[in-house]
């Protein structure tokens, strides 16, 4: 399915990595949800992806029909069900993800701060900006060096000491 680069995006980050089997199951569940996702009885042009066994991404191309508050609530309910089913947390905004070699790890904010102080995370470390709102931003501003992310607003003063 082709989506406009202006399609809306929602990213839910798991606090732990899913197994390959769980990822496949979650992908199937998200596919079922997006195929029947509606807003005010209008079918949404929607899709979903699970990236890196950790990020659950929903996309809605609003050129066909816009996501409404009720339809967004439906997606949140699905995510909460997945949390329960897989014993994960998808709503902790202070759980920050970063790339360490080939691995993607996530830690609480205070631990992220300590990793910066010890030099394990630096200005060039790839972080995940889950605040992106469009497909274009997902493709260009989601996986970025810390120095180019919103993270620098919180931790920029620590980067000068690294």
GIGI-V591151 format. One record per pair of residues at least 4 apart in sequence whose C-alpha atoms are under 8 Angstrom apart, sorted by the first residue. I is the first residue (numbers start at 1). J is the second residue. D is the distance in Angstrom with one decimal. If there is no record, write none. Layout:
I | J | D
I | J | D
//
This chain:
1 | 47 | 8.0
3 | 7 | 6.4
3 | 60 | 7.9
3 | 61 | 5.8
4 | 61 | 6.1
4 | 63 | 7.8
4 | 135 | 7.5
5 | 134 | 6.8
5 | 135 | 5.0
5 | 136 | 4.8
6 | 61 | 7.3
6 | 134 | 5.3
6 | 135 | 5.9
6 | 136 | 6.3
7 | 59 | 6.4
7 | 60 | 5.5
7 | 61 | 4.3
7 | 62 | 6.1
7 | 63 | 7.9
7 | 134 | 5.3
7 | 135 | 5.4
7 | 136 | 7.9
8 | 59 | 5.6
8 | 60 | 5.2
8 | 61 | 6.4
8 | 62 | 7.2
8 | 133 | 5.6
8 | 134 | 4.6
8 | 135 | 6.4
9 | 57 | 6.9
9 | 58 | 5.6
9 | 59 | 4.7
9 | 60 | 6.6
9 | 132 | 7.1
9 | 133 | 5.0
9 | 134 | 5.1
9 | 135 | 6.0
9 | 138 | 7.6
10 | 57 | 5.7
10 | 58 | 5.2
10 | 59 | 6.7
10 | 130 | 7.9
10 | 132 | 7.7
10 | 133 | 6.7
11 | 55 | 6.5
11 | 56 | 5.8
11 | 57 | 4.6
11 | 58 | 6.6
11 | 130 | 5.6
11 | 131 | 7.6
11 | 132 | 8.0
12 | 55 | 5.7
12 | 56 | 5.0
12 | 57 | 6.3
12 | 90 | 5.4
12 | 91 | 6.9
12 | 130 | 7.5
13 | 54 | 5.9
13 | 55 | 4.6
13 | 56 | 6.3
13 | 89 | 7.8
13 | 90 | 5.2
13 | 91 | 7.4
13 | 130 | 7.7
14 | 54 | 5.2
14 | 55 | 6.2
14 | 56 | 7.8
14 | 88 | 6.1
14 | 89 | 5.5
14 | 90 | 4.8
14 | 91 | 8.0
15 | 54 | 7.7
15 | 88 | 6.2
15 | 89 | 5.4
15 | 90 | 6.6
15 | 92 | 7.6
15 | 95 | 6.6
15 | 106 | 6.4
15 | 107 | 7.7
16 | 54 | 6.7
16 | 88 | 6.7
16 | 89 | 7.9
16 | 105 | 7.9
16 | 106 | 7.2
17 | 53 | 5.6
17 | 54 | 5.1
18 | 22 | 5.7
18 | 23 | 5.8
18 | 53 | 5.0
18 | 54 | 6.1
19 | 23 | 6.0
19 | 53 | 6.7
20 | 24 | 6.2
20 | 53 | 6.8
21 | 25 | 6.3
22 | 26 | 6.0
22 | 86 | 7.8
23 | 27 | 6.0
23 | 50 | 6.7
23 | 53 | 5.7
24 | 28 | 6.3
25 | 29 | 6.3
26 | 30 | 6.1
26 | 50 | 7.6
26 | 82 | 7.6
27 | 31 | 6.0
27 | 48 | 7.3
27 | 49 | 6.4
27 | 50 | 6.1
28 | 32 | 6.2
29 | 33 | 6.3
30 | 34 | 6.1
30 | 47 | 8.0
30 | 48 | 6.0
30 | 49 | 7.8
31 | 35 | 6.1
31 | 47 | 6.8
31 | 48 | 6.2
32 | 36 | 6.6
33 | 37 | 5.9
33 | 78 | 7.9
34 | 44 | 7.8
34 | 46 | 5.4
34 | 47 | 5.6
34 | 48 | 6.9
35 | 46 | 7.0
35 | 47 | 7.6
36 | 43 | 7.1
36 | 44 | 7.9
37 | 43 | 6.2
37 | 44 | 5.8
37 | 46 | 7.4
37 | 71 | 7.2
38 | 42 | 5.2
38 | 43 | 4.4
38 | 44 | 5.2
38 | 67 | 7.9
38 | 71 | 6.3
39 | 43 | 6.6
39 | 44 | 6.7
39 | 65 | 7.5
39 | 66 | 7.1
39 | 67 | 5.8
39 | 68 | 5.7
39 | 70 | 7.0
39 | 71 | 5.1
40 | 68 | 7.6
40 | 71 | 7.9
42 | 65 | 6.6
43 | 65 | 7.2
44 | 60 | 6.7
44 | 61 | 7.4
44 | 62 | 7.6
44 | 64 | 7.0
44 | 65 | 5.8
44 | 66 | 7.3
44 | 67 | 7.3
45 | 60 | 5.7
45 | 61 | 5.5
45 | 62 | 7.3
45 | 64 | 6.6
45 | 65 | 7.3
46 | 58 | 7.3
46 | 59 | 5.4
46 | 60 | 4.4
46 | 61 | 6.3
47 | 58 | 5.9
47 | 59 | 5.2
47 | 60 | 6.7
48 | 56 | 7.3
48 | 57 | 5.4
48 | 58 | 4.5
48 | 59 | 6.1
49 | 56 | 6.0
49 | 57 | 5.2
49 | 58 | 6.7
50 | 54 | 6.8
50 | 55 | 5.5
50 | 56 | 4.6
50 | 57 | 6.2
51 | 55 | 5.1
51 | 56 | 6.6
51 | 57 | 7.6
52 | 104 | 7.5
59 | 135 | 7.4
60 | 66 | 7.7
60 | 67 | 7.2
61 | 65 | 7.4
61 | 66 | 7.6
62 | 66 | 4.5
62 | 67 | 6.9
67 | 71 | 5.9
67 | 72 | 6.5
68 | 72 | 6.1
69 | 73 | 6.1
70 | 74 | 6.3
71 | 75 | 6.6
72 | 76 | 6.3
73 | 77 | 6.2
74 | 78 | 6.4
75 | 79 | 6.3
76 | 80 | 6.2
77 | 81 | 6.2
78 | 82 | 6.3
79 | 83 | 6.2
79 | 90 | 7.2
80 | 84 | 6.4
80 | 90 | 7.7
81 | 85 | 6.1
82 | 86 | 5.9
82 | 87 | 7.9
82 | 88 | 7.8
83 | 87 | 5.4
83 | 88 | 4.8
83 | 89 | 5.7
83 | 90 | 6.6
84 | 88 | 7.0
94 | 108 | 5.8
94 | 109 | 5.3
95 | 106 | 6.1
95 | 107 | 5.3
95 | 108 | 4.5
95 | 109 | 6.1
96 | 106 | 5.2
96 | 107 | 5.5
96 | 108 | 6.1
96 | 109 | 6.3
96 | 112 | 7.0
96 | 127 | 7.9
96 | 128 | 7.6
97 | 104 | 6.7
97 | 105 | 5.5
97 | 106 | 4.0
97 | 107 | 6.6
97 | 127 | 5.9
97 | 128 | 5.8
98 | 104 | 5.6
98 | 105 | 5.6
98 | 106 | 6.3
98 | 125 | 7.0
98 | 126 | 5.7
98 | 127 | 4.3
98 | 128 | 6.2
99 | 103 | 5.8
99 | 104 | 4.5
99 | 105 | 6.3
99 | 125 | 6.7
99 | 126 | 5.4
99 | 127 | 6.3
100 | 104 | 6.0
100 | 105 | 7.0
100 | 125 | 7.8
107 | 111 | 6.0
107 | 112 | 6.0
108 | 112 | 6.2
109 | 113 | 6.2
110 | 114 | 6.4
111 | 115 | 6.2
112 | 116 | 6.4
112 | 121 | 7.8
113 | 117 | 6.4
113 | 155 | 7.1
114 | 118 | 6.2
115 | 119 | 6.1
115 | 120 | 5.0
115 | 121 | 5.4
116 | 120 | 5.9
116 | 121 | 4.6
116 | 122 | 5.9
116 | 158 | 6.8
116 | 159 | 7.0
116 | 162 | 7.2
117 | 121 | 8.0
117 | 158 | 6.6
117 | 159 | 7.9
117 | 161 | 7.4
117 | 162 | 6.7
118 | 162 | 7.7
119 | 162 | 5.7
121 | 125 | 5.8
122 | 146 | 7.2
122 | 159 | 6.5
122 | 162 | 6.8
123 | 145 | 6.4
123 | 146 | 5.1
123 | 147 | 4.8
123 | 159 | 6.4
124 | 145 | 4.8
124 | 146 | 5.9
124 | 147 | 6.5
125 | 144 | 8.0
125 | 145 | 5.2
125 | 146 | 5.6
126 | 143 | 6.2
126 | 144 | 5.1
126 | 145 | 4.3
126 | 146 | 5.9
127 | 142 | 7.9
127 | 143 | 5.8
127 | 144 | 5.6
127 | 145 | 5.9
127 | 146 | 5.6
127 | 149 | 7.5
128 | 142 | 5.4
128 | 143 | 5.0
128 | 144 | 6.6
129 | 141 | 6.9
129 | 142 | 4.7
129 | 143 | 6.5
129 | 144 | 7.4
129 | 149 | 6.6
129 | 150 | 7.2
130 | 142 | 6.5
132 | 137 | 5.6
132 | 138 | 5.9
132 | 141 | 7.0
132 | 142 | 6.5
133 | 137 | 6.6
133 | 138 | 7.4
134 | 138 | 6.2
135 | 139 | 6.3
136 | 140 | 6.2
137 | 141 | 5.0
137 | 142 | 6.5
138 | 142 | 4.9
141 | 149 | 7.9
144 | 148 | 6.2
144 | 149 | 6.4
145 | 149 | 6.6
146 | 150 | 7.8
146 | 151 | 6.2
146 | 152 | 6.3
147 | 151 | 7.6
147 | 152 | 5.7
147 | 156 | 7.7
148 | 152 | 7.2
150 | 154 | 7.6
151 | 155 | 6.1
151 | 156 | 7.5
152 | 156 | 4.3
155 | 159 | 6.7
156 | 160 | 7.2
157 | 161 | 7.8
158 | 162 | 7.0
//
